[in-house]
């Protein structure tokens, strides 16, 4: 199993924080592998969910706070200059902001279940100055449910397949490698809509 589990709940907290600050660290791999550890008796589900959800929340708060400080107008030049690295342009930010304006906290909750959207939704939430406690509550609720589902999947795999430990590291490596390859492909082939 991943050596990072030797750090226990702190490793889960730090990796989930990173997943939400520097995509594409995959929560699917982190929490499902930790779920296997629960099935093996190496971790307990309640502190695991607390650590994973706390890391998720803190990572999302980083983007919410940054965008709240920047403001809508000051963010546009930054996205225009650096958006390529997130394969994102200003029109994408505006579209997400429109959803947020319409649905508020429910948008934050729903985006917790979407790849990349988990991080990106914090941007419009900060830009539209969503109240702190509204953002916290909807992010926590969505994150807790998502993390629980991933841990349950890992627990089921660990309880069903006794030899799964031998496959965890290669599977995790394959997932991370696939995500990185897709990300690199998107960055290398990304063009602004105006050039398509």
N, C-alpha and C positions, 0 to 999 in steps of 0.2 A: 504494500500500500504506500501511497505517497509519503515521502519523508516529512513533508510539511505537517502531517498530522501529529508528529512527535511534539510539536509546540502546543497541541491541544486546541482549546477554544480560542486562544489568542491568534493562532494561525488562521482560523476560520474568519474571525473578526477582521484581520488585516487584509486577507484575500478578498473578502466581500466588499470592504472599503475600496480596494483597488479596482474591483470589477465595475464600480460605479463612478470612479474618477478617471480611470484610464482604460476604456474599452480597447480591445476585446478580451479581457480576462473573463472566462465563462462561469457564471454562477451555477449553470447546470452541472459542470464537472465538480466544482467545489462542494456544493451541498449534497449531491448524490453520493460522492465518495465518502463524505462525512456520515451519510446515512448508512453506508456499508459498515462503517466503524461502530455505529449504534447497534446494528444487528450482531456484531461480533463482541459487544459488551465493552468496547474501548471508549465509547462516549455515551452521554445521556442526552435524550432528545430535548429536554427543556433548556438546559444551558446552551446546547448547540443552537437551538432556534433563537435564543436571546442574543448570542454572539453574532450569528449570521445576520439577523435583522438589525442589530445595532450597527454593524459594519455597513450594511446597505443604507441605513438611514443617514449615517455620518457622511458617506460618499455623496449621496443625493443632496444633503445640506450644503456641501461645498459648492456645487453648481448653482443651487438656488440662491445662496448668499452672494456668489460672484456676480450672477446676472442681475440680482436685485441692486447691487452696488453699481454695476455698469450702467444699467438702464437700457431701454430699448434702442435709443438713438446711438449710443456709444458702442453697442454690440455689433451693429451692422458692418462698420469698417473691419472689425476683427474677423467676422465670419467671411467677408469677402476676401480677406487676405489669407486666412488660415483654414477656411472651411474644407479645402481639398482633403486635409488629413482626417476629417471626419466624414468625407464624401457628403458634404452638406453645403448648401448655399442658402442665401438669405430667404429665398422663396419657401424653402422647407421650414425655416424657423417661423415665418409668417403663417404658414398653414397650420403648424402645431399650435401656434398662439391663438388662431381662430377657434380651434377645437377647445382650447383651455378657456377662452373667453365665454364660449357657449356652455360648456359642461362643468367648468370649475374643478373642484376636487375629484369628481368622478373620472375626469380625464387622467389625473395623476394615478388614481387607483387602477384604471384599465391598462395604462401603459406599463405598469409594473410587470405585466405578463408578456411583454413584447421584447424580442432581442433589439438591442440598440435603443429602442424607445424607453427602456428603463432608465437610461442616463439622460437622453435628450429631453424628456418631459420636464426635467428640473429647470431647463433653460427658460421656456415660456412661463413656467410657474414663478420663477424669479423676476422675469421681465414684467409680468403683469402684477407684480407685487402681491402675490397670493399671501394671505396672512400666515404667519409662522405656524400656528397651531393647526390650521386647516391643512397645510402642506404636510406637517408632521403626522397627523392622524391618518390621512389617506395613503401616504407613503408607507407608514408602519403597517396598516391593514393589508395593503396589497403585497408588501414584501413578506410579511409573516405567512400569508397563505401560499405564496409562490415558494418560499423556502420550505414550508411544511410539505408541499407536494414533492419537491425534489428529494427531501430527506426520506419521505415515505417510499419513493421509488428506489433509492439506495438501500433502504432497510429491506424492502422486498427482495431485491437482487441478492443482498448479502445473506438473507435467511433462506432463499430458494436454492442458490448455487454455492455449494461449499467451497469450490475451487476458485471462486471469483477473484480472490486476492491476487492471484497470478495474472489476471487479465486487467486489473484496475489501472495499473501504470500505463500499459500500452494503449488502452482505450482512452485514458485521459490525454495522453500524448497525441493520439490521433485526433481527438476533438479539438484540442488547442491548435494543432497544426492546421487542421481544416479551416478553423475560424481565421487564423492568421493568413492563410493562403487566400481565402475569399476577401479578407480585408485588403491585402496587398494588391490583389487583382482590381478591386474597386478603386483603390487610390491610383494605381498606374493607368487605368483606363478611364478615369473620371474626367468628364468635361462639363463645364457650365452649360446650362440649357441653351444659352445663346449660341454656343458653338456646335450644338448637336444637329 
